[in-house]
Each structure stands twice: as structure tokens, then as C-alpha cells.
Amino acid sequence: MNIVTEHKISGEPIDKAPERPVRPLLWFIIVGSLLAVLVGGLVWFNYFRGQMIKQFFANNKPPPVAVSVAEAKSEVVPNLLTAVGGLAAVHQVDVTTDVNGRVTEIKFEPGTHVEAGTPLVQLFDAPEQGDLANFKAQATVAQLSLDRAKQLASRQFGPQATVDQAQAAYDQAQAGIAKTEALISQKLVRAPFSGDLGVRKVEVGQYLTAGTAIVSLTDLSELWANFTVTEKDSGNLKVGQSVRLRVDAYPGRTFDAKITTIEPQISADTRNIRVQATVANPEKILKPGMFVTTTVVLPDKPAVITVPETAVDYTLYGDSVFVITEKKEEDGKTSLSAVRTFVQTGSRVEGRVEILKGVKPGDKVVAVGQLKLQSGAPVSISADPAPQIPAQPPRY
């Protein structure tokens, strides 16, 4: 028996079941699973990377920084008061003429040393010399007349009035001589005191008026150092205290002086007081007008803690030092670290700094190399020597 299978017009068998489309929910599940796996992998990777970085830095400690170390010491340092000022000559003047006249002779060489009374410049004095000869002649005649009148009067041959007139004439002649000699002395300019001459300011033939400067004259054997201090420091000053002077012309050299004058009044404008010290200048190397740094030596203060000046870090947030601390590790070894410690500083003397608060005697501080440090950083002591603090600080 033949069974005939019917076909559709399209040519497909009638008994074949039709295909069903995939549901959208299944696609969402598949895509969501893939995204979850991808996100989870990224999260795990980031976590794993962070753990590895943390473990790397935990096991990879930086090597200790090599630093130079100095010990904080308790010592007596000089109590010094520093100020600035200038040098002035005890005797200094511009030699001038008292009267008008023409220069006929210059009797000095510029830059030489002269003694008091040495002639310097001669002005034209011929008229005065003529007057002097005239008055001397009158004095001679008056002297003869006076002697004759006295002889006649003693013998009762002449009146006393004649003696008085002769005496008056003689006195007038002597007064004329004295006046003319004074005028002549004014025409010869002399050095008023011993000293060194400066640059010549006149020429032969030049007409000078009274007060015209001829040459400067300075006594360099002794100078004054004038400086000012604040009102707060004025109570520490006394006449006779030692002063140490420094000038830029001779670096590294000091000159000793003594306070000779303290101004009794304090300036109302600046609230400063003027002080004057006298310094001997036998070598004549100090000059008036030089800028000078003065250091007054005051009585010693009690012992203070000092560290090298290079150990202090000055910032806007305060002054600090790095103190070396020791710590034992788990393996029994000792490690060194530098801890930033804020301090209160005082005065600075000869490369040292007074530490008023924050450091104890015997503490070791970083003297060189603190710019490479952070608080708590490991350090090692370098073989390079630290700046030395003098065992006996200079007093003068």
C-alpha cells in the first residue's frame, strides 16, 4: 500500500514542525553573565594589583640617608650685643684762612704728616709788614721820649704830664705792633694740631676769602666708633665696657675699643640711644667714615644649650631640628631615625645657636644633610665630621 505524502505548495512536507524563535530573556541572562564575569575580573585585578603594590612598598624600604651628627652641649657662651655704626676722627678739620688774601706760597706736601703749628700757606702780607715796621719805629721814638721824660721828672725839671703823654705814646705804638703782628699771623696759616694732611685744594696766586678750605687735617692716632642700640639694650651698657670692632676693609680682623660716652637721652623718633667708643689706631689703617660692626662684650649669662647653626631649619612654621632616635627592630638590630623637633632659638654666636626649648643636653641632632630628610626617616651617621663647636668660645 502506497502512502502518498502531501506537500505544501512551497514544496515542504506537511508533517514537519515549524522552528520557534529564542526567547529574549535567555539572551539577557547570557549577556548579564558575561558582563558580571568581566566586571568581577576587573575588580579582582585591581584588588590584586593594590595588594601587590602594597606588599612591594612594605618590603622595599628606602636605604638610610647618610647625615652628619652633632651633640647638643650645655656651655657658657659670650654675651654679646651687636650693632652697626661708623668711625669718626677725634680731631679732624678742614684748615681754612681767617682773612682774605692772595696765596703767595704753599709750604706743605699733600698726604704728609705735620706737627701742630707747622706753616701751611702764606698769604700776601706786605702791607701788614710795612705797618709793623712803622709801629716799631714809633715805639722806638716813644721809648726814647719816655726815658727822657722820666729822667727830667726825677730831677724835678719836667712835669709828670709829659711822662704820662710819653707813656701813652709808647703804649699806642706797642698796641699797633701787637695788632699788626696778629694780622700777619693770620696771613700765615698753620696746622692747628698734629695729623695727616689730605688733598690740597688751593693754588699759588689764588685769592682766598675767609673760610675757604685749604686742606683737610686728620689725627688718625685715635678714632671714635659711633653706633646706636635699642632702648631695650641700653640698660646693659656702661662706660668702660669692651667693644670689638670689625670693618669690611680688613675681614677676619678685630679691633679693641672701650665705651667712653653714652648719650643721656633716647631718641624720641627711633627709640635708640647713641653710644661712642674710643679705639686706638697706632697703625693708622682705620679711616674716618668707615662702616663698622660693633660687638659689646656684656657679662656672661648662665650656661645654655647650643647646637651648630647648620642644624637649625628656619621656616615660616617655626624653627626645628632633626633629633636622632634609636629603635630596636624585631630582629634585634638597632636602627636610627631622624625626628623633626620644633625648638625655640636664642642668639647666634660664632656659628652656634642657643636652644632655649626643645632639645636636652646630650641629644644628637643632624648637622648636615637635613634637607633630604622627612620626620621619621631612617638615617645613618656619615663619616664626614660635623661642624665643630669651640670648646672655649672667644671672649673678645
C-alpha positions as CSV (number, residue, x, y, z in Angstrom):
1,M,0.0,0.0,0.0
2,N,1.5,3.2,-1.1
3,I,1.1,6.1,1.2
4,V,1.2,9.4,-0.5
5,T,2.7,12.3,1.4
6,E,1.1,15.5,0.6
7,H,3.3,18.6,0.1
8,K,2.5,22.2,0.5
9,I,2.5,24.3,-2.4
10,S,6.0,25.5,-1.2
11,G,7.3,22.0,-1.7
12,E,8.0,21.2,2.1
13,P,6.4,18.2,3.7
14,I,3.2,18.9,5.6
15,D,4.2,16.9,8.7
16,K,7.5,19.0,9.5
17,A,7.1,21.1,12.7
18,P,7.8,24.9,12.4
19,E,11.0,26.4,14.2
20,R,10.4,28.5,17.3
21,P,12.5,31.8,17.9
22,V,14.9,32.1,21.0
23,R,13.4,33.9,23.9
24,P,14.8,37.4,24.7
25,L,15.1,36.5,28.4
26,L,17.7,33.9,27.6
27,W,19.8,36.5,25.8
28,F,19.6,38.9,28.7
29,I,20.8,36.1,31.0
30,I,23.7,35.2,28.8
31,V,24.8,38.9,28.3
32,G,24.4,39.7,32.0
33,S,26.5,36.7,33.0
34,L,29.3,37.7,30.7
35,L,29.2,41.3,32.0
36,A,29.3,40.1,35.6
37,V,32.3,37.9,34.8
38,L,34.0,40.8,33.1
39,V,33.3,43.3,36.0
40,G,34.3,40.8,38.6
41,G,37.6,40.2,36.8
42,L,38.3,43.9,36.7
43,V,37.6,44.3,40.4
44,W,39.7,41.3,41.3
45,F,42.5,42.6,39.1
46,N,42.5,46.0,40.8
47,Y,42.4,44.4,44.2
48,F,45.2,42.1,43.4
49,R,47.3,44.9,41.9
50,G,46.8,47.1,45.0
51,Q,47.8,44.2,47.3
52,M,50.9,43.6,45.2
53,I,51.9,47.3,45.3
54,K,51.3,47.5,49.0
55,Q,53.4,44.4,49.6
56,F,56.1,45.7,47.3
57,F,56.5,49.0,49.1
58,A,56.2,47.3,52.5
59,N,59.1,45.1,51.7
60,N,61.1,47.7,49.7
61,K,62.3,50.1,52.4
62,P,64.5,53.0,51.2
63,P,68.1,52.9,52.3
64,P,69.0,55.2,55.3
65,V,70.1,58.7,54.5
66,A,73.7,59.5,55.4
67,V,73.9,62.6,57.7
68,S,76.5,64.3,59.9
69,V,75.5,64.4,63.5
70,A,76.5,66.9,66.3
71,E,75.8,66.7,70.0
72,A,73.8,69.4,71.8
73,K,76.0,70.8,74.6
74,S,75.4,72.9,77.7
75,E,78.0,75.6,77.9
76,V,78.6,79.3,78.7
77,V,78.7,81.4,75.6
78,P,79.8,85.0,75.3
79,N,77.0,87.5,76.0
80,L,77.5,89.9,73.1
81,L,75.5,92.9,71.8
82,T,76.0,93.6,68.1
83,A,75.3,96.9,66.4
84,V,76.4,98.8,63.3
85,G,77.8,102.3,63.1
86,G,80.7,104.4,61.7
87,L,84.1,105.7,62.5
88,A,84.9,109.3,63.1
89,A,88.1,111.1,63.9
90,V,88.7,112.6,67.4
91,H,90.5,115.5,65.7
92,Q,89.6,116.4,62.1
93,V,89.2,119.7,60.4
94,D,89.3,121.5,57.1
95,V,92.1,124.0,57.5
96,T,90.8,127.5,56.4
97,T,92.0,131.1,56.4
98,D,90.7,133.7,58.8
99,V,91.2,136.7,56.5
100,N,91.0,137.4,52.8
101,G,94.2,137.3,50.8
102,R,96.2,136.0,47.9
103,V,98.3,132.8,48.2
104,T,102.0,133.6,47.8
105,E,103.5,130.3,49.0
106,I,102.3,126.8,49.7
107,K,104.5,125.3,52.4
108,F,103.2,121.7,52.6
109,E,103.0,118.5,50.6
110,P,99.6,116.7,50.4
111,G,99.3,113.5,52.3
112,T,102.2,114.1,54.7
113,H,102.2,114.2,58.5
114,V,102.7,117.6,60.1
115,E,103.1,118.7,63.7
116,A,101.0,121.3,65.4
117,G,102.0,124.8,64.4
118,T,103.6,123.8,61.1
119,P,103.2,126.6,58.5
120,L,101.0,125.5,55.6
121,V,100.1,128.5,53.4
122,Q,101.4,132.1,53.2
123,L,99.1,134.9,52.1
124,F,100.3,138.2,50.8
125,D,101.2,140.3,53.9
126,A,103.5,143.1,52.5
127,P,101.1,146.0,53.7
128,E,101.0,144.5,57.2
129,Q,104.8,144.1,57.3
130,G,105.1,147.8,56.4
131,D,102.7,148.8,59.2
132,L,104.7,146.6,61.6
133,A,107.9,148.5,60.7
134,N,106.1,151.8,61.1
135,F,104.8,150.9,64.6
136,K,108.2,149.6,65.6
137,A,109.8,152.9,64.7
138,Q,107.1,154.8,66.6
139,A,107.7,152.5,69.5
140,T,111.4,153.3,69.4
141,V,110.8,157.0,69.4
142,A,108.2,156.7,72.1
143,Q,110.6,154.7,74.2
144,L,113.3,157.4,74.0
145,S,110.8,160.1,74.7
146,L,109.5,158.2,77.7
147,D,113.0,157.6,79.1
148,R,114.0,161.3,78.7
149,A,110.7,162.5,80.3
150,K,111.3,160.1,83.3
151,Q,114.8,161.4,83.8
152,L,113.7,165.1,83.7
153,A,110.8,164.4,86.1
154,S,113.1,162.6,88.5
155,R,115.3,165.7,88.7
156,Q,112.3,168.0,89.0
157,F,113.0,169.6,85.6
158,G,109.9,168.3,83.9
159,P,106.2,167.9,84.7
160,Q,104.6,164.4,85.3
161,A,102.2,165.2,82.5
162,T,105.0,164.9,80.0
163,V,105.8,161.4,81.4
164,D,102.2,160.3,81.1
165,Q,102.0,161.5,77.5
166,A,105.2,159.7,76.5
167,Q,104.0,156.6,78.2
168,A,100.7,156.8,76.3
169,A,102.5,157.2,73.0
170,Y,104.7,154.3,73.8
171,D,101.7,152.1,74.7
172,Q,99.9,153.0,71.5
173,A,103.0,152.0,69.4
174,Q,103.1,148.7,71.2
175,A,99.4,148.1,70.7
176,G,99.9,148.8,67.0
177,I,102.8,146.3,66.9
178,A,100.6,143.7,68.6
179,K,97.7,144.3,66.2
180,T,99.9,144.2,63.1
181,E,101.6,141.0,64.3
182,A,98.2,139.4,64.8
183,L,97.2,140.4,61.2
184,I,100.5,139.0,59.9
185,S,100.0,135.7,61.8
186,Q,96.6,135.4,60.2
187,K,98.2,135.6,56.8
188,L,100.4,132.6,57.7
189,V,98.0,129.6,58.0
190,R,99.4,126.9,60.4
191,A,98.3,123.4,61.4
192,P,96.1,123.6,64.5
193,F,97.2,120.1,65.7
194,S,99.3,117.2,64.7
195,G,97.9,115.0,62.0
196,D,97.9,113.8,58.4
197,L,97.1,116.2,55.5
198,G,94.7,115.4,52.7
199,V,94.4,116.6,49.2
200,R,95.4,120.2,48.5
201,K,92.5,122.5,47.5
202,V,94.3,125.8,46.7
203,E,97.0,127.0,44.2
204,V,99.6,129.8,44.4
205,G,98.1,133.1,43.2
206,Q,94.6,132.1,44.2
207,Y,92.7,134.7,46.1
208,L,91.1,133.2,49.2
209,T,88.2,134.6,51.2
210,A,87.8,133.9,54.9
211,G,86.6,130.4,55.4
212,T,87.9,128.9,52.2
213,A,89.1,125.3,52.7
214,I,92.8,124.8,52.1
215,V,93.4,121.2,53.0
216,S,91.9,118.6,55.4
217,L,93.9,117.7,58.6
218,T,93.1,114.4,60.4
219,D,94.6,112.9,63.5
220,L,94.4,109.2,62.9
221,S,96.0,108.1,66.2
222,E,92.7,107.8,67.9
223,L,89.2,107.3,66.5
224,W,85.6,107.2,67.7
225,A,83.2,104.4,66.8
226,N,79.7,105.8,66.9
227,F,76.8,103.3,67.0
228,T,73.2,103.0,68.3
229,V,71.4,100.4,70.3
230,T,67.8,99.9,71.1
231,E,66.1,101.2,74.2
232,K,65.7,97.6,75.5
233,D,69.5,97.0,75.4
234,S,70.5,100.4,76.8
235,G,70.3,99.2,80.4
236,N,73.2,96.7,79.7
237,L,75.7,99.3,78.7
238,K,78.2,101.0,80.9
239,V,81.2,103.3,80.3
240,G,84.4,101.3,80.2
241,Q,82.9,98.1,78.6
242,S,84.9,96.4,76.0
243,V,83.8,96.7,72.3
244,R,85.1,94.6,69.4
245,L,85.1,96.3,66.1
246,R,85.1,94.8,62.6
247,V,85.5,96.7,59.3
248,D,84.9,95.4,55.7
249,A,88.4,96.6,54.6
250,Y,90.1,94.1,56.9
251,P,88.0,90.9,57.0
252,G,88.7,88.5,59.8
253,R,90.5,91.1,61.9
254,T,89.1,92.7,65.1
255,F,90.0,96.0,66.9
256,D,89.5,96.6,70.6
257,A,87.8,99.7,71.9
258,K,86.2,101.0,75.1
259,I,82.9,102.7,75.6
260,T,83.7,106.3,76.5
261,T,80.4,108.1,76.1
262,I,76.7,107.1,76.3
263,E,74.1,109.6,75.2
264,P,72.0,110.6,78.2
265,Q,68.9,110.9,76.0
266,I,67.0,108.4,74.0
267,S,65.8,109.5,70.5
268,A,62.1,110.1,70.5
269,D,61.9,109.2,66.8
270,T,63.8,105.8,66.7
271,R,63.8,104.9,70.5
272,N,67.6,104.3,70.1
273,I,70.4,105.5,72.2
274,R,73.7,106.7,70.8
275,V,76.9,105.2,72.1
276,Q,80.5,106.2,71.4
277,A,83.6,104.0,71.8
278,T,87.2,105.1,71.5
279,V,89.7,102.9,69.6
280,A,93.4,103.3,69.3
281,N,94.8,103.4,65.8
282,P,98.6,103.1,66.0
283,E,98.9,101.6,62.6
284,K,96.6,104.3,61.1
285,I,94.8,101.7,59.0
286,L,91.3,102.7,60.2
287,K,89.9,105.7,58.5
288,P,87.1,108.1,59.5
289,G,83.8,107.3,57.7
290,M,84.4,103.5,57.6
291,F,81.3,101.3,58.2
292,V,81.9,99.3,61.3
293,T,80.2,96.4,63.0
294,T,80.5,96.7,66.8
295,T,80.1,94.0,69.4
296,V,79.8,95.0,73.0
297,V,81.0,92.3,75.5
298,L,78.4,92.0,78.2
299,P,78.7,90.0,81.5
300,D,78.4,86.2,81.0
301,K,74.9,84.6,81.1
302,P,74.2,81.2,82.7
303,A,75.1,78.1,80.7
304,V,72.7,77.4,77.7
305,I,72.2,74.5,75.3
306,T,73.9,75.1,71.9
307,V,73.9,73.3,68.6
308,P,75.7,74.2,65.3
309,E,73.9,76.9,63.3
310,T,73.7,74.5,60.4
311,A,71.5,72.1,62.4
312,V,68.6,74.6,62.7
313,D,65.9,74.6,60.0
314,Y,64.3,78.1,59.8
315,T,60.8,78.1,58.3
316,L,57.6,80.1,58.4
317,Y,56.1,77.5,60.6
318,G,58.8,77.7,63.2
319,D,62.4,76.7,63.9
320,S,63.2,73.0,64.1
321,V,66.0,70.4,64.3
322,F,66.2,66.7,63.5
323,V,66.9,64.7,66.6
324,I,68.4,61.2,66.2
325,T,66.4,58.4,67.9
326,E,67.3,54.8,68.3
327,K,64.8,52.0,67.8
328,K,65.1,48.2,68.1
329,E,63.7,46.1,65.2
330,E,62.1,42.7,65.5
331,D,65.3,41.0,64.5
332,G,67.1,42.6,67.4
333,K,69.1,45.2,65.4
334,T,69.1,48.9,66.2
335,S,68.0,51.4,63.7
336,L,68.4,55.2,63.7
337,S,65.8,57.6,62.6
338,A,65.6,61.4,62.5
339,V,62.5,63.0,64.1
340,R,61.7,66.7,63.4
341,T,61.5,68.6,66.7
342,F,60.4,72.2,66.9
343,V,62.7,74.4,69.1
344,Q,62.9,77.9,70.5
345,T,66.1,79.5,69.5
346,G,68.1,82.4,71.1
347,S,71.0,84.4,69.9
348,R,73.7,83.2,67.4
349,V,77.3,83.5,68.4
350,E,80.4,82.3,66.4
351,G,78.5,79.7,64.3
352,R,76.4,78.4,67.2
353,V,72.7,78.8,68.1
354,E,71.2,78.9,71.6
355,I,68.4,76.4,72.1
356,L,66.0,77.7,74.8
357,K,63.4,74.9,74.5
358,G,63.0,71.6,72.7
359,V,66.4,69.9,73.0
360,K,68.2,68.4,76.0
361,P,72.0,68.3,76.6
362,G,73.4,65.2,75.0
363,D,70.8,64.9,72.3
364,K,72.3,64.2,68.8
365,V,71.0,66.4,66.1
366,V,71.5,66.3,62.3
367,A,74.1,69.0,61.5
368,V,74.5,68.3,57.7
369,G,72.0,66.6,55.4
370,Q,68.6,67.5,56.9
371,L,67.4,68.9,53.5
372,K,67.0,65.3,52.3
373,L,65.0,64.2,55.4
374,Q,61.5,63.8,56.4
375,S,60.4,63.3,60.0
376,G,60.9,59.6,61.0
377,A,63.1,58.8,58.0
378,P,65.9,56.2,58.6
379,V,69.4,57.6,58.7
380,S,72.9,56.5,59.1
381,I,75.8,58.5,60.6
382,S,78.2,59.7,57.9
383,A,82.0,59.6,58.3
384,D,82.2,63.3,57.4
385,P,82.9,65.4,60.5
386,A,80.2,67.8,61.7
387,P,80.8,71.5,62.2
388,Q,82.8,71.8,65.4
389,I,81.7,73.9,68.4
390,P,84.6,75.6,70.1
391,A,85.4,74.2,73.5
392,Q,86.4,77.6,74.7
393,P,84.3,80.3,73.0
394,P,86.2,83.5,72.4
395,R,85.5,86.3,74.9
396,Y,86.8,89.2,72.9
